[in-house]
């Protein structure tokens, strides 16, 4: 006859074996967080309940665990986002406006033709291989004084959408430097007051000596390397002149920024204060020096 202690030991071994057999080796789904009520219920359900079981010859009932299947965890459905709800509401609304339309408006049939026509016009009027530099090719411009003239001149009428008060003769090196100055100097300087729509050209190509002095060297104007700007016209009609604007508080800063930004694209930059010849305009040219840009 088996002793009572041995019987209890056998029951515990049997219970451990049944519990291990009932537990799966790998969980088919990831376990939830312990703090969630869903996980707590699953843990309680996974504990096998016990019921009394009597054996012949035993003085009392033995508690045998009854294996049960663990509860399966399923994720909750994701709530519908507010964006989807609003889109569904708009789709059911008649006569949608541009702000509520889920699809872009149909492009007008002639829009592409208009755009292509503008591109062809810009390409046709482009000089120096740049559509942002509009004008016409002139070719060789001879000079009446030795040292003057332009081998391959262009007559520029507008730069980056800003027109010039008069067609200006120059070479492509000067025209390209002019565009650089326009995009990174002139336009940003007048952004708050502008936009700028026109530049007043005081001088461009002219076969003469420096400052028209007898016996002086040939001016950079006589080589197509220079242009002088005396005023800037804004879209609202405001005209800012170098002569008057240089001494006023509200226009002095943008004019100084224009002058300063030319130092780099051009080799020489002269403005009010440099000498008496440039008190009413800003002179720029593409002449280069060993010591770098000359700005006064």
C-alpha positions, 0 to 999 in steps of 0.5 A: 500500500502506497503511503500518503506522502508518496501519493501526494508526490505522485499527484504533484508530478502528474499535475506538473506534467499535465500543465506542461503538456497544456502549455504551447511551445510557442505563442501564435500571437505576441503577448499583450502588456501586463497592465491591460485588462485583456491580458489579465483575463487571459492569464486567469483563464490560462490557470487550470481549474481543479476538481476533486477526484477520489481514488480507491483506497484513499482516505480523502479526495485528490485535487486533479487539475483540469487542462483548459485551452488558453484564451486567444487574444485578438487586436482591436480594430483601428478607429476610422481616422478623421481624414477619411471621415472628412473625405467621405463627407466631402464626396457626398457634398454636391457642387464642390468648390476648389477648396473642397474638391478631391481632384484638380480641375481639368486643365484648359485645352489651350493652356499648353499652347499658351505656355509653349508659345511663351517659351518659344517667344522667350527662346526666340528673343534670348541672347547669350544662350539664356532665355532670362536675357532678352534682346537681339544679337548684333554681332561685331561693333567697330569702334571709331577710336583704337581700342573701342568696339565689341567683337560679338555684341548683343543688345539687351532689353530685359534681364530676368523679367526686369526691363531696361529703359533703353536697349543696351549694347554689351558683350555676353560676359557683361550680360551674364554678370548683369543677370547674376547681379539682378537675381542675387542683388537687385531683386532681393534688395528691393523685395520689401518695396518692389518688386522692381520692374525697370532699371534706368540705364544712364550709359552702356556702350560708348566709344570714349575714354574714361570719364571722357577725359582727353588722353585717358585710357579707353573706358570699359564702356568702349569695350562693351564691358560696362553699364551705368544704372541711375534709378530703379522703378517699382511695380507700384510706380515708385522711382528710387534714384541713386542721386536722391535715394542715397542720402535718405534713410528708407532708400539708403539701405537697399541702394547700398545693398545693390551696390555691395552685391555687385562686388563679385559678379563685376570687377569694378563697382563705383557709386556715390562717394567714389568720385564726382563722376558717379554721384548719380549712378552706379557704374559696373564693369567686368574688368578684372584686376590682380588685386581682385574686385575694385569697389568704391 
